[in-house]
Structures are given as structure tokens and as C-alpha cells.
Amino acid sequence: MKYSKATNYALHTMLYLIAVSPDKPVGVQQLADKQSVSPTYLSKILTKLVKAGMIESASGANGGYRLKRNQDDISFLDVIHAIEGTASLFECSLNHGPECLIQQVMVQAEGMMEQHLKDTKLSALAEKFTVAQ
């Protein structure tokens, strides 16, 4: 399975905001420069994180993006769902419905992975984060 680059950028952005600047707004240009990505592209990702209620934008000369939710409550799964949505990774194409044995195995595996991502908070990684990253 593979997540989009947008999820990669979103996770790194959230880790940076939690580790370096949980209360002070950080500009999109600075966040984009940290990841060598276009500010326009990153703005689209940030909009999804705002809609998900994880961050908020602050306007003005010292504006930018800052955390909206408590940093200890933000999991990997929260960020992934904000960017990728909540659809299942696997859908049986043979119309077996819930009786499909393959679908059952895939849904069970996905549930285990999602539980791990839900249990893993970005704030736990922020303790190990160095600004050079």
C-alpha cells in the first residue's frame, strides 16, 4: 500500500508544528522551504488540515498556521484521514459483499494497522525531533 505525497507532507508539517512551534504561527513559505515543496501545493494540504480541525490559520504580518487541537490528541491516523479520507484500502471487485473471505482478511488487517496509527501520537515523535530534520 502507498500513501500519497500529500500525506507525507502533512505528517511532516504537523510534526514540525508540534515540535518547534505549537503556539506560534509558522508561515506557509517556511513550512514549504523545510520540505522543499511549493508553497501553493502545501497550502492545499494545509487547507485540508484546517478543515479537519487540527490547525488554524492566523492572518496578518506574523500570521501562518498553528495547532488548533491539543498536540497530545493528534494521531497519525487523524492526519492520514484528513488527507486521504476514510475509505477502505481494499474493495473486492467481484461484488461478494461482506461474505467475501478475501475482503474479511483485508478489513481485519486494515483495522489492526489503523489502530496502531490511531495509538501513535505525533507528540511522542516530537520529543525525538531535531530542528535540522
C-alpha positions as CSV (number, residue, x, y, z in Angstrom):
1,M,0.0,0.0,0.0
2,K,1.1,3.5,-0.6
3,Y,0.0,6.9,0.7
4,S,0.2,10.0,-1.4
5,K,2.9,12.6,-1.2
6,A,0.4,14.9,0.3
7,T,0.1,12.6,3.4
8,N,3.9,12.7,3.6
9,Y,4.0,16.5,3.6
10,A,1.0,16.7,6.0
11,L,2.7,14.4,8.6
12,H,6.0,16.3,8.4
13,T,4.2,19.6,8.7
14,M,2.3,18.5,11.7
15,L,5.4,17.1,13.4
16,Y,7.2,20.3,12.7
17,L,4.4,22.4,14.2
18,I,4.1,20.2,17.3
19,A,7.9,20.0,17.9
20,V,9.0,23.5,17.0
21,S,6.1,25.9,17.2
22,P,2.9,24.5,18.9
23,D,1.6,28.0,19.8
24,K,3.3,30.5,17.4
25,P,2.1,30.6,13.8
26,V,4.5,29.4,11.1
27,G,4.2,30.8,7.6
28,V,3.5,28.6,4.7
29,Q,6.7,29.6,3.0
30,Q,8.8,28.5,6.0
31,L,6.9,25.2,6.1
32,A,7.3,24.7,2.4
33,D,11.0,25.5,2.5
34,K,11.6,22.9,5.2
35,Q,10.2,20.2,2.9
36,S,11.4,21.6,-0.5
37,V,7.9,21.8,-1.8
38,S,5.9,24.5,-3.5
39,P,4.0,26.8,-1.1
40,T,1.0,26.7,-3.3
41,Y,0.9,22.9,-3.2
42,L,1.5,22.9,0.6
43,S,-1.3,25.4,1.0
44,K,-3.8,22.9,-0.4
45,I,-2.7,20.3,2.1
46,L,-2.9,22.9,5.0
47,T,-6.4,23.7,4.0
48,K,-7.4,20.0,4.5
49,L,-5.7,20.1,7.9
50,V,-7.6,23.2,8.8
51,K,-10.9,21.6,7.7
52,A,-10.1,18.6,9.9
53,G,-9.7,21.0,12.9
54,M,-6.1,20.1,13.6
55,I,-4.6,23.5,12.7
56,E,-5.8,27.0,12.2
57,S,-4.6,29.9,10.1
58,A,-3.7,33.3,11.6
59,S,-3.7,36.3,9.3
60,G,-1.5,39.3,9.4
61,A,2.2,40.2,9.3
62,N,3.0,37.5,11.8
63,G,0.4,35.1,10.5
64,G,0.7,31.5,9.4
65,Y,-0.5,28.2,10.8
66,R,-0.6,26.9,14.3
67,L,-2.1,23.9,16.2
68,K,-5.7,24.1,17.0
69,R,-6.1,20.8,18.7
70,N,-4.2,19.6,21.8
71,Q,-0.9,18.2,20.4
72,D,-1.3,15.1,22.6
73,D,-4.5,14.2,20.8
74,I,-3.2,14.2,17.2
75,S,-2.5,10.8,15.9
76,F,-1.0,9.6,12.6
77,L,-4.4,8.3,11.7
78,D,-6.0,11.7,12.2
79,V,-3.6,13.3,9.7
80,I,-4.0,10.4,7.2
81,H,-7.8,10.6,7.3
82,A,-7.6,14.4,6.8
83,I,-5.6,13.9,3.6
84,E,-6.6,10.5,2.2
85,G,-10.2,10.2,3.6
86,T,-11.6,7.2,5.4
87,A,-12.3,4.8,2.5
88,S,-11.0,1.3,2.8
89,L,-7.7,0.5,1.2
90,F,-9.1,-2.7,-0.4
91,E,-12.5,-3.3,-2.1
92,C,-13.5,-6.6,-3.5
93,S,-14.3,-6.1,-7.2
94,L,-16.3,-9.2,-7.5
95,N,-19.4,-8.0,-5.7
96,H,-19.3,-10.7,-3.0
97,G,-20.3,-8.1,-0.3
98,P,-19.3,-8.7,3.3
99,E,-19.2,-12.5,2.7
100,C,-16.0,-12.2,0.6
101,L,-13.3,-14.1,2.5
102,I,-10.5,-12.0,1.0
103,Q,-12.3,-8.8,1.9
104,Q,-12.7,-10.0,5.5
105,V,-8.9,-10.6,5.8
106,M,-8.1,-7.3,4.3
107,V,-10.5,-5.4,6.5
108,Q,-9.1,-7.1,9.6
109,A,-5.5,-6.2,8.6
110,E,-6.5,-2.6,7.8
111,G,-8.2,-2.4,11.2
112,M,-5.0,-3.5,13.0
113,M,-3.0,-1.0,11.1
114,E,-5.4,1.8,11.7
115,Q,-5.4,1.0,15.5
116,H,-1.7,1.3,15.5
117,L,-1.8,4.6,13.7
118,K,-4.5,5.9,16.0
119,D,-2.5,4.9,19.1
120,T,0.7,6.6,17.8
121,K,0.6,10.3,18.6
122,L,2.8,12.8,16.7
123,S,3.7,14.4,20.1
124,A,5.6,11.2,21.0
125,L,7.8,11.7,17.9
126,A,8.1,15.4,18.6
127,E,10.2,14.6,21.7
128,K,12.8,13.0,19.4
129,F,12.6,15.6,16.7
130,T,15.5,17.9,15.9
131,V,15.1,21.1,14.0
132,A,17.7,20.0,11.4
133,Q,15.3,17.4,10.1
